[in-house]
Each structure stands twice: as structure tokens, then as C-alpha cells.
Amino acid sequence: MDENTLEAESNLGKRLKQIKKSEERYLLFKGDSIPVIAKLTIGRDKSNNIVIDDTMVSRWHAVIQKIKAAYFIKDLDSTNGTQVNGIDVPTDKYIKLKPGDVIHIGRTDFSFL
């Protein structure tokens, strides 16, 4: 049986082929790819999704969140701040991320891909 049968011959297969798959985004951190699915917290405290052992990083430093099809970062009123592409992220609002952005937290850089 041809593995393309569903796609080539049925109405369901033709409709499935037309659906655009959402692009998964992830952070590149110390050589590891970490998927950003809904909400990702970053900080020194062990309760965060990404824990950075660095005194320049606050216990709860920043959050990256997917809202609809876009991704945003917010600084959680950290002591040393968060930067995206060298620009400070305000503590009072979310900043939209785009692929290729570099996020700087403490002494650590993340690539948003």
C-alpha cells in the first residue's frame, strides 16, 4: 500500500495537506533547544522552567509567553534587567519576539529561533 494514499486519494487527505502547520519556536541555550509552547519562566529559583545559576539573575527574572501565534517576553521587575538585541525590556509590558532575536539575561544569551 502506498503511504501517500490518504493524501493523494481522499478528501480528508487533501484538506490535511492544505492546513498550515504552526511553526514551533524554541530557545537555544547552552547548545540545547528548549521549545516555547505556552509559557516559559526564566530565573535563579528552582521553580522556573529555565534555571540560571548566576548572581546577576533574579529569582524570577523573565517570562516568555505565546499569545495566539506570536511570542512575547516580559521582564519580571528583575534587578539587572532583560535585553533583547541590546535593548532593555520594560518591566511593565510584553515585547514581541521574532526569530533570530538574542535575549540577554545576567551573563547568559539565548537565541530565539
Secondary structure, DSSP 8 states (H G I E B T S, - for coil): --TTHHHHH-HHHHHHHHS-----EEEEETTEEEEESSEEEEESSTTSSEE---TTS-TT-EEEEEETTEEEEEE-S-SS-EEETTEE--TTS-EEE-TT-EEEETTEEEEE-
